Amino acid sequence: MKPETLRLTTDQPCGLAAAAFRWPGSNSPDFAAARVLADVLSSKRGSLYDLVSKGKALSAGFFFDGWRQASLGYALASFPAGGDGTSLLHHVREVLEDIAKNGVPADLLNAAKRHEVVDAEFEKNSISGVAMLWSDALALEGRQSPSDDIEAIQNVTLENVRDTARRFLNQKESISAILTPQPSGQPISSASFGGTESLAAKENAAVPLPTWAQKVNQLSVPVSTVHPNVTMLSNGLKLIVQPHPARGRDPI
């Protein structure tokens, strides 16, 4: 990949400076370390967000979009209209170059690992959360279970993250962009969004259910193994509580 800086205009009230990198996919042995590194880079105690504290940016953070074969990691900082996007991009690159050279603080690394584990544990507090956790692990990442991800993250070391930062925060393979505010004063045309869309079938006819769907009528309700605490309140309401252990959340 050859480095390139795109210069575009935007109708947003503030400008954006972005530095994007090719990030490891979930198939890569570096995925867990890259995931933890992205969390460290997005921490409000990190050197990237420190650009906001120093008045060099309105906001700053690091974002990570993961896929199986390859992922996208990008630093994003905003500047006010009339500000210097080129200078801000330079500051962002300086921060990332320093991290690629010297690594990340151990306390932020440990906090990021705890945050990832706790987030996974909290997903177990709801049926939809458990479904998403398993869907991501099996369908998107090709794992055997969500515990594979948790175990990999717990095994990430400071040296793993330092090596990942050195290899993947490579400015020679980075695509950057500067979006400068340029309001036109005109409403955005809806013509570019195409016509209306319909998901309804064009022909509706009675068809037999597939074999797997016919088995629905043969399902049996499993025996419940939960033991909730049932309390009758003085106002006549019945309170049913099912205890479930959950670990506390640690901020990065």
Secondary structure as UniProt FT lines:
FT   STRAND          4..10
FT   STRAND          14..24
FT   TURN            26..27
FT   TURN            29..30
FT   HELIX           31..41
FT   TURN            44..45
FT   TURN            47..49
FT   HELIX           50..53
FT   TURN            54..55
FT   STRAND          59..65
FT   STRAND          70..80
FT   TURN            81..82
FT   HELIX           85..102
FT   HELIX           106..122
FT   HELIX           123..125
FT   HELIX           127..135
FT   HELIX           136..140
FT   HELIX           146..154
FT   HELIX           158..168
FT   HELIX           171..173
FT   STRAND          175..181
FT   HELIX           191..193
FT   HELIX           211..214
FT   HELIX           215..218
FT   STRAND          229..232
FT   TURN            234..235
FT   STRAND          238..241
//
